[in-house]
Amino acid sequence: AGGDNGLGAAAGKAVQAIATQAAAVAPKRSALGASTGSVPDGLRVVSDMWDDGYCQSIEADVDALRHLAEGGHFRKHTVDRTALRSKYFFGHGYTYGSQAGGRGDERVLPPELVDPIPEWISSKLIHQLEERSLVPCGWINSAVVNDYKEGGMIVSHIDPPHLFARPIYIASFFSAGHLSFGAGFAFVDGRFSQELS
């Protein structure tokens, strides 16, 4: 879920907590456009959410997902893989893109088809949003982890309003994340090209 945006880093991993206005949550080492003051209306950047040690702990948890998926430890619809990205649905999953058939046809999957939200996402991400009163306790019922390989990225899109209440919180790990609004992206052989974008 990306709430009207694309992640402009050529490689990186985004952990997104689907949570009513869009917001980006920034670890201390991320740059989310706040430095240029070019944050569009309706987007709020919450910076300094985690220190480097906390980020490394979250990153280790994200890395562990790949091994769990390879070992067949997730329900069938928890993991969705493409050549450059693995998407992990927790709490609720949803159809999108070609799976949905067309814009407006996206659907929420029954919760029994995906795994529950892992404890580390609840405690390290969701609880932090609740503690800062950014969302009411217990409000977030879904989390998505996008694990990108080099050359992969989240593409520009608008999350279907019939699927997601706002705000949608996005946090990037493993590299500085740059949200890009109204930008064009070029691809060569199915991989993002920074030179042509």
C-alpha positions as CSV (number, residue, x, y, z in Angstrom):
1,A,0.0,0.0,0.0
2,G,1.5,3.2,-1.0
3,G,-1.1,6.0,-0.7
4,D,-0.5,8.0,-3.9
5,N,3.2,7.5,-4.0
6,G,6.1,5.4,-5.2
7,L,9.3,4.6,-3.4
8,G,12.1,6.3,-5.4
9,A,15.0,4.3,-4.0
10,A,16.4,2.0,-6.6
11,A,16.7,-0.8,-4.1
12,G,15.3,-1.1,-0.6
13,K,12.7,-2.7,1.5
14,A,9.5,-1.1,2.7
15,V,7.5,-2.2,5.7
16,Q,4.0,-0.8,5.6
17,A,1.5,-0.8,8.3
18,I,-2.0,-0.4,6.8
19,A,-3.6,1.7,9.1
20,T,-7.6,7.4,8.2
21,Q,-4.8,11.2,5.6
22,A,-1.6,9.5,4.5
23,A,1.6,9.5,6.5
24,A,5.2,8.4,6.1
25,V,7.1,7.2,9.1
26,A,10.8,7.9,8.9
27,P,13.6,6.1,10.7
28,K,16.4,8.5,11.6
29,R,18.4,7.5,8.6
30,S,15.7,8.0,6.0
31,A,15.0,11.0,3.8
32,L,11.3,11.3,2.8
33,G,11.2,14.6,1.1
34,A,11.0,16.5,4.4
35,S,14.4,17.9,3.8
36,T,13.3,19.7,0.7
37,G,10.0,20.9,2.2
38,S,8.3,19.4,-0.8
39,V,5.7,17.3,1.1
40,P,2.4,17.3,-0.7
41,D,-0.9,18.3,0.9
42,G,-2.4,15.4,2.7
43,L,0.9,13.8,3.6
44,R,2.6,14.1,6.9
45,V,6.1,12.9,7.7
46,V,6.8,11.6,11.1
47,S,10.5,11.5,11.5
48,D,12.9,10.0,14.0
49,M,10.7,7.1,14.8
50,W,13.5,4.6,15.4
51,D,17.2,4.8,16.2
52,D,19.8,2.8,14.2
53,G,19.8,-0.1,16.6
54,Y,16.0,-0.4,16.4
55,C,16.1,-0.2,12.6
56,Q,18.7,-3.0,12.5
57,S,16.4,-5.2,14.7
58,I,13.5,-4.6,12.4
59,E,15.6,-5.3,9.4
60,A,16.7,-8.6,10.9
61,D,13.0,-9.5,11.4
62,V,12.3,-8.6,7.7
63,D,15.2,-10.8,6.5
64,A,13.8,-13.7,8.6
65,L,10.6,-13.5,6.6
66,R,12.3,-14.8,3.4
67,H,13.6,-17.8,5.2
68,L,10.2,-18.6,6.7
69,A,8.6,-18.3,3.3
70,E,11.3,-20.5,1.7
71,G,10.6,-23.1,4.4
72,G,6.8,-23.1,3.6
73,H,5.9,-21.6,7.0
74,F,3.2,-19.2,5.8
75,R,-0.4,-19.7,4.6
76,K,-0.9,-19.7,0.8
77,H,-2.0,-16.1,0.4
78,T,0.5,-14.5,2.8
79,V,3.3,-14.4,0.3
80,D,3.1,-13.0,-3.3
81,R,6.4,-13.1,-5.2
82,T,7.5,-11.5,-8.4
83,A,11.0,-11.5,-9.9
84,L,12.1,-8.3,-8.0
85,R,9.8,-8.3,-5.0
86,S,8.3,-10.5,-2.3
87,K,5.1,-9.1,-0.7
88,Y,4.0,-10.5,2.7
89,F,0.4,-9.9,3.8
90,F,-0.4,-10.1,7.5
91,G,-3.9,-9.7,9.2
92,H,-5.7,-9.2,5.9
93,G,-4.5,-9.6,2.3
94,Y,-6.0,-8.2,-0.8
95,T,-6.0,-8.7,-4.6
96,Y,-4.4,-6.0,-6.7
97,G,-3.1,-5.4,-10.2
98,S,-3.8,-8.2,-12.7
99,Q,-5.1,-10.4,-9.9
100,A,-8.0,-8.0,-9.4
101,G,-9.0,-7.8,-13.1
102,G,-9.2,-4.0,-13.1
103,R,-9.2,-0.8,-11.1
104,G,-12.1,-0.9,-8.6
105,D,-12.2,-4.7,-8.6
106,E,-9.6,-5.1,-5.8
107,R,-10.9,-7.2,-2.9
108,V,-9.9,-8.0,0.7
109,L,-9.1,-11.6,1.2
110,P,-10.7,-13.4,4.2
111,P,-8.3,-13.2,7.2
112,E,-8.0,-17.0,7.4
113,L,-6.1,-17.0,4.1
114,V,-3.2,-15.0,5.4
115,D,-1.1,-15.2,8.6
116,P,-1.8,-13.0,11.6
117,I,0.3,-9.9,12.2
118,P,3.6,-11.1,13.6
119,E,4.5,-10.0,17.2
120,W,7.5,-8.0,16.0
121,I,5.4,-5.9,13.6
122,S,2.9,-5.3,16.4
123,S,5.5,-4.3,19.0
124,K,8.1,-2.6,16.9
125,L,5.9,-0.8,14.4
126,I,2.2,-0.7,15.3
127,H,2.7,-0.1,19.0
128,Q,5.0,2.9,18.2
129,L,2.2,4.5,16.2
130,E,-0.3,3.9,19.0
131,E,2.1,5.3,21.6
132,R,2.4,8.5,19.7
133,S,-1.4,8.7,19.3
134,L,-1.1,8.5,15.6
135,V,-3.8,5.8,15.5
136,P,-6.1,4.5,18.2
137,C,-5.0,1.3,20.0
138,G,-6.2,-1.8,18.1
139,W,-7.1,0.2,15.0
140,I,-4.5,-1.3,12.6
141,N,-5.7,-4.7,11.4
142,S,-3.3,-5.3,8.5
143,A,0.4,-5.0,7.7
144,V,2.2,-5.5,4.4
145,V,5.9,-6.1,4.0
146,N,7.4,-5.5,0.5
147,D,10.9,-7.0,0.2
148,Y,12.6,-5.6,-2.9
149,K,15.6,-7.1,-4.7
150,E,18.1,-4.7,-6.3
151,G,16.4,-2.9,-9.1
152,G,13.0,-3.4,-7.6
153,M,10.8,-0.7,-6.1
154,I,7.2,0.1,-5.3
155,V,5.7,1.7,-8.4
156,S,3.4,4.8,-8.5
157,H,-0.1,3.9,-7.5
158,I,-3.1,5.0,-5.5
159,D,-4.3,2.5,-2.9
160,P,-7.9,1.6,-3.5
161,P,-10.0,3.7,-1.1
162,H,-12.6,0.9,-0.9
163,L,-10.0,-1.3,0.7
164,F,-8.0,1.0,3.0
165,A,-9.0,3.4,5.7
166,R,-6.6,6.4,6.0
167,P,-3.9,7.1,7.1
168,I,-1.6,4.5,5.5
169,Y,1.7,4.4,7.2
170,I,4.9,3.6,5.3
171,A,8.4,3.0,6.7
172,S,11.5,2.1,4.6
173,F,14.4,0.1,5.9
174,F,17.8,-1.1,4.6
175,S,18.4,2.1,2.7
176,A,17.3,5.7,2.7
177,G,13.7,5.8,1.3
178,H,12.7,8.6,-1.0
179,L,9.0,9.2,-1.7
180,S,8.5,10.7,-5.1
181,F,5.3,12.4,-6.1
182,G,4.5,13.1,-9.8
183,A,7.8,11.6,-11.0
184,G,8.3,9.3,-13.9
185,F,10.1,6.0,-13.8
186,A,12.0,4.2,-16.5
187,F,12.7,0.5,-16.7
188,V,15.2,-1.4,-18.7
189,D,14.7,-5.2,-19.0
190,G,12.1,-5.0,-16.2
191,R,14.5,-3.2,-13.8
192,F,14.4,0.3,-12.6
193,S,16.8,2.6,-14.4
194,Q,17.9,5.6,-12.3
195,E,19.8,7.1,-15.2
196,L,16.7,7.2,-17.4
197,S,14.2,8.2,-14.7
